[in-house]
Amino acid sequence: MGLTETLKLAAATLRDAGVPFALAGSAAAWTRGAPEPRNDIDFAIAPADADRADRALAAAGMRTERPPEGWLLKAWDGDVLIDVIWHLKGCPDIDDVLRRAEELTVEAVPMRVLAIDDVIASKLCAFDEHALDFGPPLAIARALREQIDWTSVRERAAHSPYARAFLCLLEGLSVIAPAAPADRGEHHPRVRVVSGD
C-alpha cells in the first residue's frame, strides 16, 4: 500500500475511533504544495488519546509499537510507517498546536492539518547532531517560503544552533531574506566614547 492510501486509512481509522488528530510533518507540508513525503506519515494527537489511537490502529490491522521515548506511537500498514506524536519540538503546548490546525481536504478526505509554521518550527527544532539532514526541510522551505512566517519560526528555533545554521543556509541560497539583527537575537552592546581631553 502506498503512502497516500495509508494516510487516508489511518485518518479514517482515527476519525472513526473519535481520536482528535491533525496531519503533521512532511505530509502536512505536502498538502500545501511541498514535495510528497517519502518515508512515513505523521499525525499529531493529545497525549490523553494515545491509548485509544493505539487500539484503533491495531484493530485496523496495523502493527503498533510504543517506543521507549514515550512521546510517540508507531504503526505499520504493511511497509508504510505511521508516527502518531504528542510532543513536537518547538511546539511546547500540543493542545494549542491542535487548535491552530486547519481543516483541509487531503486526497478527497477532510481532515485537520497542522499550521505550516508549526510544521517548520518542529522540523528545525528536531535537528541535532544525530539527525541533521537538511535536504527534506530545504525542499519544503523552497516550495512554501511565502506561506511561512519566518520571523515566528526564527524566534521559536533561536535556541538551536542547528536550526540557526539551517536558516543561515536558506539566506545564503536566497530562499529567505536575511533577518534583521533583532530577529537573530543579536544584541550589540552600547559603546561609550570617552574624550581624551
C-alpha positions, 0 to 999 in steps of 0.5 A: 500500500502506498503512502497516500492510501495509508494516510487516508486509512489511518485518518479514517481509522482515527476519525472513526475511533473519535481520536482528535488528530491533525496531519503533521510533518512532511505530509502536512507540508505536502498538502500545501504544495511541498514535495510528497513525503517519502518515508512515513506519515505523521499525525499529531494527537493529545497525549490523553488519546494515545491509548485509544489511537493505539487500539484503533490502529491495531484493530485496523490491522496495523502493527503498533509499537510504543517506543521507549521515548514515550512521546510517540506511537508507531504503526505499520500498514504493511511497509508504510510507517505511521508516527502518531506524536504528542510532543513536537519540538518547538511546539511546547503546548500540543493542545494549542498546536491542535487548535491552530490546525486547519481543516483541509481536504487531503486526497478527497478526505477532510481532515485537520492539518497542522499550521505550516509554521508549526510544521517548520518550527518542529522540523528545525527544532528536531535537528541535532547532531544525530539527525541533521539532514537538511535536504527534506526541510530545504525542499519544503522551505523552497516550495512554501517560503511565502506561506511561512512566517519566518520571523515566528519560526526564527524566534521559536528555533533561536535556541538551536544552533542547528536550526540557526545554521539551517536558516543561515543556509536558506539566506545564503541560497536566497530562499529567505531574506536575511533577518534583521539583527533583532530577529537573530537575537543579536544584541550589540552592546552600547559603546561609550566614547570617552574624550581624551581631553 
